[in-house]
Amino acid sequence: MSQIQDDADMVLKSVAKQVVDKLAEPTRTWRHQVVFRVVGPFTRGNDRVIQAFTTDDPYFWLDNGAIRKVRMSRSFRPKTRPKSFVAGSGAPPFDPLYKSKNVLGKTEARRWTELAAAEKQMILQQSIDRVLARYNVGQTTTGAKRTPQFTP
């Protein structure tokens, strides 16, 4: 492996850690621990790729939105909101004194993965630009600049 690839991989690992930290923010008040994994960097085609993800079902449902049967009390308040990493205390979804039927509930997508990708894209771009400048590379044969992309 070349030194430039080693340096680029260090950037990818650093940004992936920042993404994981950002994705974990809304889960700090959850009862269970959400585990995130980072795989890579590895080569896919002509690109170096690193993936940060979780297989936690509740996180996936909230991040992408879900429709499912739930039993909710009238006082329920979600801990999180769409397009925000801030997590509050919320209010319990189940009140034993409140007798309700299961209802078809829709959870609005929080879009944390998209938000983290957009937020860290600039950091990735600037960091890769510095690595390329250090080795005096970064132009394609047509003179166009290659732009690294962070894809969730």
N, C-alpha and C positions, 0 to 999 in steps of 0.2 A: 504494500500500500504506500502511496506517495505521501509526502509531508503535507501537501495541499489538501489531500483527501482526509488525512488525520485531523488537520485544523478545521476543515468543514464539518467533519463528524463531531468534533467537540462543540461546535456552534449548534448543530442539530440537537445534541444531547442536552445542552444548556437550555435551549428554547423549549424542548419537550418537557423538561422539568418545570419550567415556568408555566407551561400550559396545564400540566397536571396540578400544580398548586392552585391555579385559577379555577380549574374545573372542580376541585375539592372544596372551594369556599362555601358554596351553598349547602354542603353536607355536614358542616361542623355542628349543627344542632340536631342531627338525625340520631336516632337510637342505635342504629347499626353503622358499622364502619364500611364505607365504600372503598374498595380496593381498585386502584388504577394501575395499569401496566404500561410499560414502554417497551416496544420491540424495535430493534434496529440500532443503528442505521444499517441498511442493506441496499443493494443495487436493484433497481427495477428499470429495465431498459437502459436509458442513458442517465437516469436520475438516481441520486442518493435519497433514500426515504427513511423516515422514522415515524412510528405510529404510537400515539398515546390514546388509551381507551380504557373503558370499564365494561364488564359484563353484568353489572348490577341492574336487575330488572326495574326497581323503582326509579333509579336514576334515568334509565333509558325512557321509561314512560313519561317522566316529567320533562326531560330534554326534548323529546319528540312529540309529546302530546299523546293522550290515550283516551279511548272510550271504553268504559268497563262498568260493571255493576258495583255499586258501593253503597254503604249505609252511612249516612252523614247526619250529624246533629244540626240544628238550626244555628248553633253558635260556632260552627266550624270556620276557621280562618286558615288559609294555607301559610306555610312558613316562607314560601318563596313566591316571586312574581315573574312573569315573562320578561325576558331581556334584562335581567338583573341578577347579579351574583350575591346580593345581600340576602341573608336568611334571618328571619325573625323567630319569635317563639311560637307563633301560630296559636291555634286552639284545637283541642282534640277533635278528631273526626267522629268519635262515638261518645254519646252521652247516654249512660244506662237508663236514665229516667225518661229519655225522649224515645217514644215508640214510633219508628218510621219503617216503611217498607224499603227494601233495596231499590234504589233508583239507578237509572242509566246515567252515569256522570261523565262529563267530558273534562279532561284536564287540558288546559291551554298549554301548548308547547313553550318551554322556557328558553330553548335555543342556546343553551350554554356553550355547546360545542362550536357553533357558528360565531358566537361572541368572542370566545377565547381565540379562535383562529384569526379573526379579523384584528383583534387587539395585538396579537403577537406577530402578525405578518410584517409589520414595519421593523420590529426588532430583528427578525430573521433577515430581512432584506439588508439592513444596515450592517449586521454582523458578517454576512456572506460577502458584502461589498468590501469590507475591510480585509477579509481573508484574500479575496481576489486581487485587491490592490497591492497587498504585501508581495504577491507573486507576479504582479504585473499581467494579470489575465482578467478575463471577464467579458471579452468581446467575442462574438461569433465570427465566422469567416466573412459574413456580409457587413460586419461592423455593428450589428445590432447587439444590444446588451441582453444577456440572458438573465431572466428574473426568477429567483427561487420562489416557489409557491408553498405555502403551508395549507394543506388540505385536510380537513377533519375526516 
